[in-house]
Amino acid sequence: MKNFKLLSVALLAMLLFAVPVMAKEVKIGYVDFLRALNECDEGLRAKERLEAEAKSIEEELNKKQEVLKTLKDEIDKKEAVWNEETAVAKKKEFNEKAEEFQMTFNEVRGELAKKQKQSEQDIIIGLTDTVKRVAKDTGYRYVFERGTAGLVYAPDSDDLTDKVVEEYNKQTRQEKK
């Protein structure tokens, strides 16, 4: 019985001293992908490209809308003096152009949204690879995405976003050379 107690105390002592040696610090960090997407060079360029394309398309659509407005004004002013056939023809022309305008508007809006989504997905893939590399290099075992992880609080010291953006920008600059 005495040996059992002595063995138990020795085993307990070994466990108490061994656990701290075996325990490894677990570093947990987070990244704000939305912020990284909006701050990285590639994200800024993509946003500029899409805005320029949207502006160009908007100018085109404004011209078409002005034609519609002119036609509508003409119908409103002259409908009373036109014969029925001319009034019906002008209204039909207006309706067809208005429908065409609406279809074009919806199509263009969908195309721009699709381009934006694809561009963002491509950048997120690159950022994800960069997060993995930064986490490994800095000893983080787990890295969460701030927006989707349900992260309510985390100290700023565990925010890897700036480092990820910096590394991603370095990587994309090297790839362009």
KAJO-V295111 format. One record per pair of residues at least 12 apart in sequence whose ideal C-beta (glycine too) atoms are under 10 Angstrom apart, sorted by the first residue. I is the first residue (numbers start at 0). J is the second residue. If there is no record, write none. Layout:
# KAJO-V295111
i={I:I}
j={J:J}
This chain:
# KAJO-V295111
i={23:23:24:24:25:25:25:25:26:26:26:26:26:26:26:26:27:27:27:27:27:27:27:27:28:28:28:28:28:28:28:28:28:28:28:28:28:28:28:28:28:28:28:29:29:29:29:29:29:29:29:29:29:29:29:29:29:29:29:30:30:30:30:30:30:30:30:30:30:30:30:30:30:30:30:30:30:30:30:31:31:31:31:31:31:31:31:31:31:32:32:32:32:32:32:32:32:32:32:32:32:33:33:33:33:33:33:33:34:34:34:34:34:34:34:35:35:35:35:35:35:35:35:35:35:35:35:35:35:36:36:36:36:36:36:36:37:37:38:38:38:38:38:38:38:39:39:39:39:39:39:39:39:39:39:39:39:40:40:40:40:40:40:40:40:41:41:41:41:41:41:41:41:41:41:41:41:42:42:42:42:42:42:42:42:42:43:44:44:44:45:45:45:45:45:45:45:46:46:46:48:48:48:49:49:49:49:49:49:50:52:52:52:52:52:53:53:53:53:53:56:56:56:56:56:56:57:57:59:59:60:60:60:60:60:63:63:63:63:63:63:64:64:64:64:66:66:66:67:67:67:67:67:70:70:70:70:70:70:71:71:71:71:71:73:73:74:74:74:74:74:77:78:122:122:123:125:125:125:125:126:126:126:126:126:126:127:127:127:127:128:128:128:129:129:129:129:129:129:129:129:129:129:129:130:130:130:130:130:130:130:130:131:132:132:132:132:133:133:133:133:133:133:134:134:134:136:136:137:137:139:139:142:142:142:143:143:145:145:145}
j={138:140:138:140:138:139:140:141:134:137:138:139:140:141:142:157:134:139:140:141:142:143:153:157:130:133:134:137:138:139:140:141:142:143:153:154:156:157:158:159:160:162:163:130:139:141:142:143:144:145:146:148:150:153:154:157:158:159:160:126:127:129:130:133:134:142:143:144:145:146:148:157:158:159:160:161:162:163:164:144:145:146:150:158:159:160:161:163:164:119:122:123:126:127:130:144:145:146:147:160:163:119:123:144:145:146:147:160:145:146:158:160:161:163:164:122:123:126:129:130:144:145:159:160:161:162:163:164:167:118:119:122:123:126:164:167:119:164:160:161:163:164:165:167:168:122:125:126:129:160:163:164:165:166:167:168:171:122:164:167:168:169:171:172:175:118:121:122:125:126:164:167:168:170:171:172:175:118:119:122:123:125:126:164:167:168:168:118:122:171:114:115:117:118:119:121:122:115:118:119:114:115:118:111:112:114:115:118:119:111:107:110:111:114:115:107:108:111:114:115:103:104:107:108:110:111:104:107:103:107:100:103:104:107:108:96:97:99:100:103:104:96:97:100:104:93:96:100:93:96:97:99:100:89:90:92:93:96:97:89:90:93:96:97:89:93:86:89:90:92:93:89:90:167:171:144:167:170:171:174:160:163:164:166:167:170:142:144:163:167:166:167:170:159:162:163:164:165:166:167:168:169:170:171:142:144:159:160:162:163:166:167:163:163:166:167:170:159:162:163:165:166:167:159:162:163:162:166:159:162:157:159:157:159:163:157:159:158:159:160}
